[in-house]
Amino acid sequence: MHALRTAFPKLPLLQSPSSSCPSTMTRTLLAISLELLIISLLFGQSPVSAILDGSLARSPPPAIFAFGDSILDTGNNNNITTVMRCNFLPYGRDFMGGNKPTGRFCNGKVPSDFLAELTGVKEYLPPYLDPNLKTKDLLTGVSFASGGTGYDPLTSNIASVISLSEQLNLFKDYMRKIEAAVGRMQAKTIVRESIYIVMAVSNDISNNYYFLPIRRVTHNVNSYTDLLINNATNFYKGLYQLGARRIGVFSALPIGCVPNGRTLDGGRQRECSDKQNAMALLFNRKLSNKIDALNKQLHGSRIMYINAYSPAYDIIKNYSNYGFKDANKGCCGTGKIEVSALCNPLSQALTCKNVTSHVFWDSFHPSERTYEILSKEIMGKYIRQNDAWDEMYKESVLQ
């Protein structure tokens, strides 16, 4: 128990679903259950054996890898020809002591950084295309994500950014580099035991389907979400074929509630766009079902559907409960339309002074504080609530 509490000192005790005042024993057992499940997810071994052999506190996953869009991009777009970049102020104004625009679409850290830190791998997840990367940086993981991309190849073509298929090719290049550095067997172990996170659908919905008429000419909402699911499935299978086994897939966010979406599609009152949120929810239902099927099809796979929609929507709708004062506008500029090139040094005069009071940093991306809250929620409550992972937990205890 001491080892568990040392590794996860801040995990809350869960409430029993059958009692409004659970006994101390019930609360303790539920807390241990959560901790053991997270051990199984993060460290890929029987939680019982982890406790017995004393390896729990010193065995984080060897590396963490991120694929997808601007939510997880830590600076890859700096090194390609695209307007979808943010390596200038006021981006990064609160990163690493302040005024360090690294290409993260935020005022500070993004979820790939927080998840790398929470898994015990490292404090920041560097972009793979950073020309200054060292071998030690590669061995503990990188981000291949590219702001503006999506599951639909057309989405990345529109923004001239790195598509998911190209991100897979970069991962193959990465594998060649680490094999040359540490040998084939050690490289295979790193790939197999590491954690992979994927998030890539917001741009498909907002910047592609509802902003441009191209896909709407040939696809309705149902058939387009089917296209996205098919492409997403091929991507996860591609990761699996390269050796990845533990893959966390984030659901679509309530994209209709971002300030940009409110401005363009929310009417005079700038309400959330119901049609964009409805499309996100439809995609999420299909994605969850597909991941359940993939876990049965792909031998040894541990693909987890992560419901990011619900906690994000709760923060937006009940922002004052989280200490925020504004969820309607971003901090940068007017907060209604500025993102990427439009959120620039010229907009600083209008940029808010205290970003911690804002749910959103710019008109499309949450603030660092919002990302931190969401990342901690996902690492705790949402992992345990996933039924597929509960079953894996039971199986691992019986091994």
C-alpha positions in Angstrom: 0.0 0.0 0.0 2.9 2.3 0.7 4.3 1.8 -2.8 0.8 2.5 -4.3 0.4 5.7 -2.3 4.0 6.8 -3.1 3.4 6.4 -6.9 -0.1 8.0 -6.9 -0.2 10.3 -3.9 -3.0 12.5 -5.2 -5.5 10.1 -6.5 -8.9 10.8 -4.9 -10.9 8.1 -3.2 -13.9 7.2 -5.3 -17.5 7.2 -4.1 -19.4 3.9 -4.0 -22.2 4.0 -6.6 -24.6 2.2 -4.2 -24.2 4.5 -1.2 -24.1 8.2 -0.6 -22.0 7.5 2.5 -19.7 4.6 1.7 -17.7 2.9 4.4 -14.0 3.5 4.8 -13.4 -0.1 3.6 -15.5 0.4 0.5 -13.7 3.7 -0.4 -10.3 2.2 0.2 -11.0 -0.9 -2.0 -12.3 1.4 -4.8 -9.2 3.6 -4.6 -6.9 0.6 -4.7 -8.9 -0.7 -7.7 -8.3 2.5 -9.6 -4.6 2.6 -8.7 -4.1 -1.0 -9.8 -5.9 -0.3 -13.1 -3.6 2.6 -13.8 -0.6 0.4 -13.1 -1.9 -2.1 -15.6 -2.4 0.7 -18.2 0.8 2.6 -17.7 3.3 -0.2 -16.9 1.9 -3.1 -19.0 2.3 -5.7 -16.3 0.3 -7.5 -13.7 -0.3 -4.9 -10.9 0.1 -7.7 -8.3 3.6 -8.6 -9.6 4.4 -4.8 -9.7 3.7 -4.6 -6.0 5.5 -7.8 -5.1 8.7 -7.2 -7.0 8.9 -3.5 -5.9 9.2 -2.2 -9.5 6.1 0.0 -9.3 7.7 3.3 -8.3 10.6 3.0 -10.7 9.0 1.6 -13.8 7.3 4.2 -16.0 6.7 3.3 -19.6 10.0 3.8 -21.6 8.5 6.5 -23.8 5.3 8.3 -24.9 4.4 9.2 -28.5 1.8 11.7 -29.7 0.0 11.7 -33.1 -2.7 14.0 -34.5 -3.4 17.7 -34.5 -2.6 21.0 -32.7 -3.9 19.7 -29.4 -0.8 17.4 -29.3 1.6 19.3 -31.6 4.6 20.6 -29.6 6.3 22.4 -32.6 6.4 20.2 -35.7 4.7 22.8 -37.8 7.7 25.1 -37.2 9.7 23.0 -39.6 7.3 22.7 -42.5 5.9 25.3 -45.0 2.5 26.2 -43.7 0.5 29.1 -42.3 -0.7 26.9 -39.5 2.0 27.8 -37.0 2.5 29.7 -33.8 6.2 30.0 -33.1 5.7 33.7 -32.2 4.3 35.7 -29.3 1.9 35.8 -27.6 1.9 32.0 -28.0 4.2 30.5 -25.3 4.0 33.5 -23.1 3.7 31.3 -20.0 5.9 28.4 -21.2 9.1 27.4 -19.3 9.2 30.7 -17.3 7.6 32.8 -19.9 7.9 34.2 -23.5 9.0 31.0 -25.2 6.9 30.5 -28.3 7.9 26.9 -29.2 5.1 26.2 -31.7 2.7 24.9 -29.2 -0.8 26.2 -29.9 -1.2 27.5 -26.4 0.1 29.9 -23.8 2.0 27.1 -22.2 1.9 23.3 -22.0 -0.3 21.1 -24.1 -1.8 17.7 -23.2 1.1 15.8 -24.7 3.4 17.5 -22.2 1.1 16.9 -19.3 0.5 13.2 -20.1 4.3 12.7 -20.5 4.8 14.3 -17.1 1.9 12.4 -15.4 3.1 9.0 -16.8 6.5 9.8 -15.2 8.4 9.8 -18.6 9.6 13.5 -18.8 8.4 17.0 -18.3 7.9 18.0 -21.9 7.3 16.0 -25.1 9.5 17.5 -27.9 8.5 17.6 -31.5 10.1 15.0 -33.7 11.1 17.6 -36.4 13.1 19.6 -33.9 16.6 19.8 -35.5 18.2 20.0 -32.1 16.9 16.7 -30.7 19.4 14.4 -29.0 19.3 10.6 -28.9 18.3 10.7 -25.3 15.2 12.8 -26.3 14.3 10.3 -28.9 14.5 7.3 -26.6 11.8 8.7 -24.2 9.4 9.8 -26.9 8.4 12.6 -29.2 5.3 14.2 -30.7 4.6 13.6 -34.4 1.4 15.6 -34.3 0.8 18.5 -36.7 -1.6 21.4 -36.1 -4.3 21.4 -38.7 -4.4 17.8 -39.6 -7.2 15.2 -39.4 -8.3 11.7 -40.2 -9.4 12.9 -43.6 -6.3 13.4 -45.9 -8.1 16.4 -47.5 -8.0 18.2 -44.1 -4.2 18.1 -44.0 -4.0 19.0 -47.6 -6.1 22.1 -47.1 -3.7 23.4 -44.3 -0.5 22.1 -45.9 0.4 20.2 -42.8 1.6 16.7 -41.9 -1.1 14.0 -42.6 -1.5 11.0 -40.4 0.0 8.7 -43.1 3.0 11.0 -43.1 3.2 10.9 -39.4 3.4 7.1 -39.6 6.2 7.5 -42.0 8.0 9.8 -39.6 7.5 7.1 -36.9 9.2 4.5 -39.2 12.1 7.0 -39.6 12.2 7.3 -35.8 12.4 3.5 -35.4 15.4 3.4 -37.8 17.1 6.0 -35.7 16.7 4.4 -32.4 17.6 1.0 -33.7 20.8 2.4 -34.9 21.3 4.0 -31.5 20.4 1.1 -29.1 20.1 -2.0 -31.3 17.2 -3.9 -32.7 16.0 -5.7 -29.6 16.0 -2.7 -27.3 14.3 -0.6 -30.0 11.6 -3.2 -30.4 11.1 -3.2 -26.6 10.7 0.6 -26.5 8.1 0.5 -29.3 6.2 -2.3 -27.7 6.1 -1.1 -24.1 5.5 2.6 -24.8 2.3 4.6 -24.7 0.8 6.2 -27.8 -1.8 8.9 -27.7 -3.9 10.1 -30.7 -6.2 13.0 -31.2 -7.2 14.1 -34.7 -10.8 15.0 -35.7 -11.6 18.6 -34.7 -10.2 20.0 -38.0 -12.2 17.4 -40.0 -15.4 18.7 -38.6 -14.8 22.5 -38.3 -12.2 23.4 -40.9 -13.2 20.9 -43.5 -16.8 19.6 -43.4 -18.5 22.7 -42.1 -16.2 25.4 -43.5 -15.7 24.1 -47.0 -18.3 22.6 -49.4 -16.0 19.9 -50.9 -17.0 16.9 -48.7 -20.6 18.1 -48.2 -21.1 17.7 -51.9 -20.5 13.9 -51.7 -21.1 13.0 -48.1 -23.8 13.6 -45.5 -22.9 13.7 -41.8 -23.4 10.0 -41.4 -21.3 8.9 -44.4 -18.6 11.5 -43.6 -18.2 10.2 -40.0 -18.0 6.7 -41.5 -15.2 7.9 -43.8 -13.4 9.3 -40.7 -13.8 6.1 -38.7 -12.5 4.0 -41.6 -9.4 6.3 -41.9 -8.9 6.3 -38.2 -9.1 2.5 -38.0 -6.4 2.2 -40.7 -4.2 4.5 -38.8 -4.5 2.5 -35.5 -3.8 -0.7 -37.4 -0.8 1.0 -39.0 0.5 1.8 -35.5 -0.2 -1.8 -34.4 1.6 -3.3 -37.4 4.7 -1.2 -36.5 4.7 -2.7 -33.0 2.6 -0.3 -30.9 0.3 -2.0 -28.4 -0.9 0.5 -25.8 -2.8 3.2 -27.7 -5.0 5.9 -26.1 -7.4 7.5 -28.6 -9.1 10.7 -27.6 -12.7 11.3 -28.6 -13.8 14.4 -30.5 -14.1 17.5 -28.3 -17.2 19.7 -28.2 -15.8 21.6 -31.2 -19.0 23.6 -31.7 -18.3 25.4 -28.4 -14.9 26.8 -29.2 -15.0 30.6 -29.6 -14.2 30.4 -33.4 -17.1 28.0 -33.9 -19.5 30.2 -31.8 -18.5 33.3 -33.9 -18.9 31.6 -37.3 -21.9 29.3 -36.6 -23.4 30.3 -33.3 -25.7 33.1 -34.4 -25.8 36.7 -33.0 -25.7 35.3 -29.4 -22.6 33.2 -30.3 -24.1 30.0 -28.8 -22.4 26.6 -29.3 -22.9 25.2 -32.7 -25.3 22.3 -32.2 -24.7 20.7 -35.6 -20.9 20.6 -35.0 -21.3 19.1 -31.5 -23.9 16.6 -32.8 -21.4 15.5 -35.5 -18.7 15.1 -32.8 -21.0 13.0 -30.7 -21.9 10.8 -33.6 -18.2 10.3 -34.4 -17.5 9.5 -30.8 -20.2 6.7 -30.6 -18.8 5.1 -33.8 -15.3 5.5 -32.6 -16.0 3.8 -29.2 -17.7 0.9 -30.9 -14.8 0.5 -33.4 -12.2 0.5 -30.7 -14.1 -2.3 -28.8 -14.0 -4.3 -32.0 -10.3 -3.6 -32.7 -9.3 -4.8 -29.2 -10.9 -8.2 -30.1 -9.3 -8.4 -33.6 -5.8 -7.2 -32.9 -4.0 -9.8 -30.7 -2.4 -8.3 -27.7 -3.7 -4.8 -28.4 -4.6 -2.4 -25.7 -6.5 0.4 -27.5 -8.4 2.7 -25.1 -11.2 5.1 -26.1 -10.8 8.2 -24.0 -13.9 10.3 -23.6 -12.6 13.8 -23.7 -15.9 15.3 -24.8 -17.7 15.1 -21.5 -15.1 16.7 -19.2 -14.4 19.4 -21.8 -18.1 20.2 -22.2 -18.5 20.4 -18.4 -15.7 22.9 -18.1 -17.2 25.0 -20.8 -20.7 24.9 -19.5 -19.9 25.1 -15.8 -16.7 27.1 -16.1 -17.2 29.0 -12.8 -17.1 25.7 -10.9 -13.5 25.4 -12.1 -12.5 28.9 -11.2 -12.8 30.3 -14.7 -14.5 33.6 -15.5 -14.9 33.3 -19.3 -15.6 30.3 -21.6 -17.1 32.3 -24.4 -14.0 34.0 -25.8 -10.3 33.2 -26.0 -7.6 35.2 -24.2 -5.7 36.3 -27.4 -6.9 39.5 -29.1 -10.7 39.8 -29.1 -10.9 36.1 -28.4 -13.6 35.6 -31.1 -11.6 34.8 -34.2 -7.9 35.0 -33.6 -5.9 31.8 -34.0 -2.5 30.9 -35.4 -1.3 33.9 -37.6 -4.1 36.1 -36.4 -3.0 35.7 -32.8 0.2 37.6 -33.2 2.3 40.4 -31.5 -0.1 43.0 -33.0 -3.0 41.5 -31.0 -1.2 41.7 -27.7 -2.8 45.0 -26.8 -6.2 43.3 -26.7 -5.0 40.1 -25.1 -6.2 39.4 -21.6 -3.8 39.9 -18.7 -4.8 36.8 -16.7 -5.2 33.8 -18.9 -5.9 31.5 -15.9 -9.4 33.0 -15.9 -10.1 31.9 -19.5 -11.1 28.4 -20.6 -9.6 29.2 -24.0 -6.3 30.7 -25.0 -7.1 31.6 -28.6 -10.3 31.1 -30.6 -9.7 27.4 -31.1 -7.4 26.1 -28.4 -7.9 25.7 -24.6 -5.5 27.5 -22.2 -2.8 25.7 -20.3 -4.8 25.6 -17.2 -7.8 23.9 -19.0 -5.4 21.3 -20.5 -4.0 20.6 -17.1 -7.4 20.0 -15.6 -8.5 17.8 -18.5 -5.2 15.8 -18.4 -5.6 15.0 -14.7 -9.2 14.0 -15.2 -8.3 11.6 -18.0 -5.5 10.1 -16.0 -7.8 9.4 -13.1 -11.6 9.1 -13.4 -11.9 8.5 -17.1 -9.4 5.6 -17.3 -11.3 3.6 -14.7 -14.7 4.3 -16.3 -13.7 2.6 -19.5 -15.3 -0.9 -19.5 -12.7 -2.5 -21.9 -9.9 -1.5 -19.6 -11.8 -2.7 -16.5 -11.8 -6.2 -18.1 -8.1 -6.0 -18.9 -7.6 -5.1 -15.2 -9.4 -8.2 -14.1 -7.5 -10.4 -16.4 -4.2 -9.0 -15.3 -4.9 -9.6 -11.7 -5.7 -13.2 -12.4 -2.5 -13.9 -14.4 
